[in-house]
Amino acid sequence: ALRTPADPGFWRSPVRGARFTAVLGLVLLVGLTLLFVTGLLSYAAYNPDLDPVNDKTPDKGWLGFYLFA
């Protein structure tokens, strides 16, 4: 018998489960959060004049600068 997309059984798959959806959502959440944080760190590292408190001396602060202090 030919299965078409109109048949409900056509779309059943063990990959399309609640567990996979939850894991995928968690991976995306962690990945996007990491992307956002590293973007902020990069922006602050290349723009030390964001705040006068930011010290441009390499041996001061975490990664050589103070973030948005």
Secondary structure as the mmCIF struct_conf table of DSSP 4:
data_model
#
loop_
_struct_conf.conf_type_id
_struct_conf.id
_struct_conf.beg_label_comp_id
_struct_conf.beg_label_asym_id
_struct_conf.beg_label_seq_id
_struct_conf.end_label_comp_id
_struct_conf.end_label_asym_id
_struct_conf.end_label_seq_id
TURN_TY1_P TURN_TY1_P1 PRO A 5 ALA A 6
BEND BEND1 ASP A 7 ASP A 7
HELX_RH_3T_P HELX_RH_3T_P1 PRO A 8 TRP A 11
TURN_TY1_P TURN_TY1_P2 PRO A 14 VAL A 15
BEND BEND2 ARG A 16 GLY A 17
HELX_RH_AL_P HELX_RH_AL_P1 ALA A 18 TYR A 46
HELX_RH_3T_P HELX_RH_3T_P2 PRO A 48 LEU A 50
BEND BEND3 ASP A 51 ASP A 51
TURN_TY1_P TURN_TY1_P3 PRO A 52 VAL A 53
TURN_TY1_P TURN_TY1_P4 PRO A 58 ASP A 59
BEND BEND4 LYS A 60 GLY A 61
HELX_RH_3T_P HELX_RH_3T_P3 TRP A 62 GLY A 64
BEND BEND5 PHE A 65 PHE A 65
BEND BEND6 LEU A 67 LEU A 67
#
